[in-house]
Amino acid sequence: MQRNPQLGEDGQLRHLLSIDGLPRDVLVNILDTARSFVSVTEREVKKVPLLRGKSVFNVFFEPSTRTRTTFEIAAKRLSADVINLNVATSSQTKGESLLDTVANLAAMQADMFVVRHASSGAPYLIARHLSQDIHVINAGDGRHAHPTQGLLDVYTIRHFKEDFTKLTVAIVGDLMHSRVARSEIHALTTLGVPEVRVIGPKTLIPPDVQKLGVHVHHDMARGLRGADVVMMLRLQNERMNGALLPSAQEYFKTYGLTPERLLLAKPDAIVMHPGPMNRGVEIDSAVADGRQSVILPQVTFGIAVRMAVMAILAGGG
């Protein structure tokens, strides 16, 4: 059997490229380590020395202010030296290949790469061509995966709901183009969630998504009924080719999360969104800012989860 490229021969995490294929104990270790870092983020001095002297390169071939910023904060709180590179506007535009770019950065004594790329599989390619002591974290590749977002989402669910084995989780919206949804589904099923539902129009649900162990609903009311967690996904207009939807207004009318629709879920259901939100398209402002929303805690927990991943990769977790 082929060894998971993310794990060393000792079974320890070497890279975080995807949640798919990672054992449950590895995911639980990340979540438990993140819990210890949440307290760090609440201190007056928000720093620990675990990555002192290490260099973390944020290499973004695709723009993302929120993800890059949280990785930067996480690395700095671990006392790492952080170098941010928006490669989309530099060497790649001059014709340098992806691997040449990474090789040059590695020659600058990089210890860890946080990589976002528009092409699925790019972080795997980079990890294969680096020496054993350099670690790679996938910060989103094409439509494939966004593992730290998936992890921070399940951390948020565990924080508010505690026991994964009793939950019904509904994921609503543009699954076709969402790397977050794939990472989320892999994490939820690995951690023992008995029912994961996906809800959306046929044009935005991948035809083979049931193979991931989810129940597909095209009717919002049926999909939301009795849910403990409602995860809304952003409409990824930048990745859509052709007219997959009649209009944003029509989409909201059928699949937007309104206070009335939220009543179909359990009274203590939590509402999540990986951001950035399109208010009035995926979610009503009254819900986004309401008492059941945990959208801002997701962002806070995201820093602790990314600290945990970096610390574990560097041998400090």
N, C-alpha and C positions, 0 to 999 in steps of 0.2 A: 504494500500500500504506500502511495506517495505521501511523504511527510508534508504537513502544513508548512508553507514557507514562512509563516509568521512565528513559528515556534522553534526554539533551539532543540538540540538533541536531548537536552534534559527536560523538555516540555515547558520551559520558561518562555515568556513572551519576548521576542526579539524585535518584531515590527508589529504595528497595528495597521493592517491593510483592509480588513473586512471582519465583520462579526461572524459571517458565514464560516462554519467549520471550527470555530473556537469552542473548546470544552466549557461546560457550565462553570467548573471551578475557577477557570481563568476570568470569566465575567464576574463572578461573585467576588473574587479577589480585588478586581478593579473597583467595584462598587464599595466594598468594605474599606479599601484604601482611601477612596474619595471621601468617605464619611469623616475620616480623621482630618482631611484637609479642609472640610467645611468650617471647622473651628478656627483654622488658621485665617480664613478669609474674614472671620468676625473679630480678630484681634486688632489692637491699635497698630502694632507692627506686623504687617501681613507677609512676613518672610521666614522661610526656613532654608538651611544651607545645603540641601540635598544635591543640587546641581551646580554648586559653586565651582567655577573654573571650567564648566562645560559650555560649549557653543551650540545654540539651537538656531538653525536657519529656517525661517518661514519663507518657503519658496512657492509663490502663488502665480501659476501660469494663467489663472482665471481670477477675476476680482471677487473679493468678499470681505467687506470691512468688519462685520460682526465676528465671523469665525477667526480671521487673522488677529483681531484685537484680543479675543479671549485666549487664544494660544499664546500671544505675547505676554498678557498679564500672568497667565499660568506659569510660563517659563521664568519670568522675572520674580515671581513669588517663591520659586524654587532656587533663586539666586543665580540663574544661568545668564550668560551673555547672549543677547538676542539680536539677530540680524534679519531685518525684513527686506525681502526682495520681491518687487512686482515685476516678474520676468516678462510678463506680457508686453511691457513697454521697453524692454532692453535687449538682451542678447538674442532672444528667439526671433525678434523682428529683424535682426541683422543676419539671419540665416544659420545661426549655430544650432546644432542638434540638441535634443533633450539630454542625451547622455553626456555630450561634451560640456553642456552647461553644468550638470551635476558633478562631473569629474573635476571641473575647475573649482567648484565650491568645496568639494571634498578635500582638495589640495590646500584649502585655507583652514584645515584642521577642524572641520565640522564634526560634531558628535551626534547630532540628531537633525533630521530633515522633517519638516512639516510641509507636506506637498498637497496643493490643490491643482487639478488639471482637468481640462474639458474632455480628455480622452479616457474612456474606461480602461483600467489596467495600467495606466502610466506609473502609479506608485509601486506596483509589482515589478515593473521593468527596472525602475530605479533601484529598488531593494536588491535585485539580482546582481546588479553591477557595482555594488558597494562592498567595501571590506566588512568583515564580521563585526567590527566594533562600532559601526555607524548604524544608527537606528532610523527607521522611516515610519512616520505617522501619516495616514491618508486623511486629508482634510476635505475630501470630496473628489471623486473622479467620475466624470461624465454622468451617466445614469446609473452607475454601478453601486457605489457605496459611500456612506458618510458615517464611519463607525463611531466617532466620538459623539456625534449628535444622537445616534441611536442609544449610546450608553448613558448620556446625560438624561435622555428621556426616560429610560427604564430606572435610572437613579431617582428621578422625580416621582415616578409611579411608586417605587418602593418606599420612598420617604412618606408619601401621603396614604398609601394603601397597605403597606407592610408585606402582605402575603400574596405573591404572584399566583399561587395555585387556586385562588378562588375568584379570579377576575374575568370580566368580559371587557375586552378593549376594542373600541371602534375607531378605525382610521378612515378619515373622510377626505375625498378629493382626487387630486391629480397623481394617482399612483404610477401612471405610465412614465412620467418624467422624473419621479422622485427617488433619488438615491437614499434619502432619509428613510422613506417607507420601507425599503428593502432591508436596511440595517435594523430598523425598528422591529420588523417581523421576525428576523433571525434571532434577535435578542429576546423578544417576548416568548417565542416558542422554546428556545433553549432554556429559559428560566422557568418554564413550566406553566405559562398562562394557558388555561384550557380552551378559551375561545377568543380568537382574534378575527374580527370582522373587517372587511374593507367595503367602503361605500362610495359609489360614484357613477357617473354616466359610462356607458359601454365604451365610448371613445377614449376614456381616460383610465380604464382598468386593463392591465396587460392580460392577454388571453390565457396565459399559463400560470397566473398568480396563485391558483388553487393548489398547485404543486408545493407551495411553501407552507401549506397547512392552514389556510385561512378560509373563512366563509365569505362569499361574494354577495353583496346586496346592491341593487340599483335603486331601491326605494329607501329614501332617507328615514322615514318613520319606522319601518321594519328593522332597519339596521341599527338605529339608536336605542330601540326599546330595551330597557334593562341594563344598559351599559354602565360600567363603573368608571371608565376612562374614555373620553372623547378627544381624539387627536385630529386636529384640522391641518390639512396640508395646503401650502401655497399653490395657486395656479401658476405654473412655470411657463408663462407666455413666451419667454425667450428661447425655450427648447421645443416649442410646438411648430410643426410644419403643417401648413394648411389650416382649414377652419374645423377644428375639433369641437368647438362650442358655438352656439348661435350668438351669445353675447355674455358679458360679465353679469348684466342685470338678470338675464334668464337663468344663469348658473346660480346666482344667489337665491332666486325665487325657488329653485328646486333643491339645491344642496347647501345653501348658506346656513350657518348655525345661528338661529334666532333664539330668544328666550323661550318662545313657545315650543320650538323643537327640542330644546334642552330638557323640557319637562318630561319628555319620553324616556330619558335616561334615568338612572337611579337618583334620588334626591341628593345624595352625597357624591355624585359623580364629579370628577375633576375635568377641566377643559384645558387642553394643551395646544400649542402651536410652535413649530420650530422656528418661525420667523424667516424673513420679515413678513408681517401680516398685510393682507389687502382688506382693510375694513370695508364692509358693505359688499364684499365679493365672496370671501370664504366665511366670514364671521361678522356678526353684528357687534357694534361697539359696546352695547349693553352687556353682551356676554364676555367679550375680551376684557372688559374692565370690571366684571362682576365678581361676586363672592366665590364662585366655583372655579374661576380662572387661576391657573398656576403658571401662567406664561412668563412672568418676571422671575419667580423662583427657578424656572428652568434655566434662565440665563445665569443666575448666581451659581447654581449647582454645576453648570457647564465649566466654570473655571476650576472647581474642585476636581471634577472628573478628568479634565485635561491635565491637571497637576498629577493626578494619580497615575495616568497612563505614562507620562514622562518619567515619573519617579520609578515606576516598575521597570520600564525599559532600561533605565540607567542603573538598575540594580539597587535602587534606594527604597523600593516599596515592598 
